Amino acid sequence: MDFITVVYADEIYMLRSQGRSIELYARDIPENIFVVVNDEPEVANDIDKLWWGSQHNKVIILTRDQISCPPYGTGWDSQQLCKLVTAGISKQSHVLIFDAKTWFVRNFNSSEIFPDPYREKINVSFQPIQPAFKTGWDFLVKEFNIEDPDMQPGPAGVPYIMKPSAVRELFAYIENKHNISFREWYRKYSLHPTLITEFLLYASWIYSSEGYGQYTGEQPWDPVNIAKNEGRKFKSKLEEMQRDVTLTASIHAGAKISKKNNDAWNKFLLEKNLRTE
């Protein structure tokens, strides 16, 4: 299994804690740790592989230029393409895709995600398609000519699990059908008015090509994220982060939280040994 993180210049400092969390809680699990800089190439010089401790030799730093993913739309749009392209590069059976702000907060055993030794099953639940993503989902249902399952294997965000072989098959399908590069096709349809996303695309492709039979519908691990507009939910979210089932935790950089809540977040990180400064 490989890990993939896409990062912007303003998020570089977050990699210190993410690297530390992998060192502390997911040591020896990834074969490779891909860090993709979705920014100007020189930003890569600000990343120190030693942030990953004993795992530093596994870190592969790539710029978006190196994987032929030029910037377009917002950073959120081009980040999606970077994730997909990097997943296609991996030679492992599966990848876990992260954001820079997503950190392990307890020990991770890969058997939590893969209940059988051959990794033929994946422990994730199913999530309904949210109204905000319905336009993109409806487009993909037509693109792949599938009967709409109206759900996607979760979590709907990160850490997200992909099979690199399936991603490469998706690229080939799109390029053969439309006679254009996958990158060009994705840039077109990830923007308004279609608004597909990387995870919706992968889910619809998997449903089209092999169905959802690989997913157990059970998820003995949870990611907990405080989104940009969820600052008011900080107390309940922090309580969720402290549960044994919680595997990763994150706060959106734009979330508005009070000084008291920020102090509580820093105390939580200190308890998890993730404070790096």
N, C-alpha and C positions, 0 to 999 in steps of 0.2 A: 504494500500500500504506500502511496505517496501522499504528501500534504501539499496543498497549493494555497498561497496567499497573494492577493493583489493589493498593492499599497500605493498611496499618493505621497507626495513630499510632506504634506502636513501631518501625515500619519506615521512617519518613520519612527518617532519616539515610541509608538505603541508596539513596534516589533520587539523592543527590549523585553516587555512583559510577555508577549506571545512566545518568544524564544525561550524565556525562562520557564513558562508554563509547560512547554513541550519537554524541556530538560527534566523538570520535576515530575510531571504527571503522565507523559507519553514517551518516555525514553525507550529507544530501540524499536519503536513501532514503525515509523516511516522509513522506507528505503531511501527516499529523496525528499527534500523539503524545497519546493520551488517557491521563490519569492519574485513576483513579477512587478516591476516598477511601471505603473501607469502614469508616467510623468516624463519630464525631460531626462535624457540618458544620464546626465551627470548626477542626478539624484541617487543613483545606485551607489555612488562613492560614499554616501553617508551611512550605508548599512555595514555593520560589523558582524561577520559570521560568528564571532565569539559570543554574541548574545545568546546563541543556542547551546552554549556550554559544550558538553561532550558530544553533542550532535552536530557540531559546526561543520564537520567534513561532509555532511549530507546536504548542506545548503547550496542551492544553485540559484544564483541571482540572474534574472533576465530582465532586459528592458523591453518595452512594447515594440521598439524598433526591431529588436532581434527576432521577435515572433511575428513580425509583419502585421501589427495591429495599430495603425495610425489613429490618433485621437479623432473623435467625432462626437457630435451631440454633447451631452454632459459627461463628466467623468464617470458617472454611474452607468451610462450607456456603454462606453468603451471598456469599462471594467468587466462587463458581462462577457464581451468577446474575448478578452484576455483570459478569463477563466476557462472558457470552452476550448480555446486553442491550446492552452497549456495542458488541459486534461487530455487532449488528443496526442500530446507529445509523450505522455507517460507510457511506460512499457509494463507497468504493474497491472494487476487485475482490477484494482479499484483506486480511486483517489478520494481524499477528503478535502473539500474546498472551504476556505476560511476567509473572513475579512480580517484586516490587521487588528481590529479591536476585539476579536473573539479569542478568549483565552481559556485553557483548561483550568478548572478549579478543584479537581480531584483526580485520582488515579484513573487512567483510561485503560481498559482491557478490550482488545479488539473483538473478543468473543461477545461483547455487549451488542455489537453491530452485526457480527457474522456468527450466527449460532451453530453452524456446522463447519468442520475443518476445511471443506472444499469451497467455502464461501459461495455456495449456490443460493443461499437465502440471505436476506438483509433485514435486520430488525428496524423497521421504521413504520410509523403509523401513516394513515392517509389524511390529507387535508383537503377541505372543500376549496374550489376555485373562488377566490375572493372577487367581489364585484369590480374592484379597481383593475383587475387583470383579465376580466371577462372578454374584452375585445381581442386581446392577443390570443387568448385560449381558443376562442371561436375561429380565429384565422387558422390556427394550427390544426384544429379538428378537421377543417376543410383541406388543408395542405396535405395531411396524411390520410385523408378519407377514412376516418375512424368513427365508430359509434361513441358519442361523447360519454366518458365515464364520470365527468363532472367532479373529478378529484385528482389530486396528484400525490405521489408518495412524498412524505415529509421527511425532515422538517421543511417547511416552505422556504426557509432561509438557510443560514449556515450553522454548523458544518453540514455541507451537502455532499452526498455520496454519488459518484459517477463511475461507470465502467469505461475506461479509455477506449477499449475496442468498440463499444457501442457509439462513442463519440466519433471515432474515425469512420464508422459505417454511416453515421448521419451525414458527415461531411461529403462522403462519396455520393450518397443518395441525392442530396441537394444539388451538387455540382453536375451530376449526370442528368437530373431532371430539368434543371434550369439553364444549363450550359453557361454558368458564371461561377466565380469562386465563392466558396462558402462565406468568406469574410465580406464580400460585396453584398451577397444576399442578406446576411445578418444585419449589416449596417442599415440596409434599406428598411427592413421590417421591424427592427427594434425601435425605430423612431416613430413619431406621430405620422399617421393616425393608427398604425397597426399595434405597436407597443408590445411585441413579444418580449419575453425575458429568457435568460439562459436556462433557468430551472423549469419554466413552462415548456420550453422547446425540448429539453432532455426528457421530461416526463411524457410528453405527447409522442415523442419518437419511440421511447421504450414501449409504450402502450401499443403503438402501431406495429413495431417489429417483433415483439415477443410477449406482450401483455404484462400485467402487473403480478404475475404468479411468483416472481422472485421475492416479493415483499411480504413479510409475515403479517403486517398490520399491527404488530406489537413493538413498543419502543421503550425499553427499560432504562433509557437515558433521556435527558432533556437539555436543550439549549435555552437559556434565558437571556433575552435581550431587552434593554430599555431603548425603544425607538425614539426618534427625534421628537415626536409629539407626546411622549409618555412620561415626561418628567414628573407629572402629578401622581404617577403610579409607583414612584420610587420605593416607598415603604413596602408595598405588597410584592414588588418585583425582587427586592432584596431578600425578603423572606423566602421567595421561591429559589433564589440563588443559593440559599443556605441549606436546602434540602439535599439529602444524600443522592437522590436521583439526578440532580443537576450536574451535567458534565462540563458545559462551557457557560461563560457569562460575558456580557458586554454592555456598554453604554454608548449610544450614538454621541459623537462629538458635539452635535448641535442640540442635544437634550438639555432643557433648562432645569437645573436642580439647585436647591438652596445650599448655602454654605454648610448647614447642619447635615444635609443629606450627602454632600460631597465628602464631609469628614467621615460619615458612616461608610461610604464606598471605600475610602482610603483605609479605614480600619479593616474592612473585609479583605482587601487586597493584602494587607499586612498579615492577617491571620492565615491567608493562603500562601504567604511567602512570595508574593508577586510584585511587591514594591521594589523598584529598581533604582530609585533615587531617594 
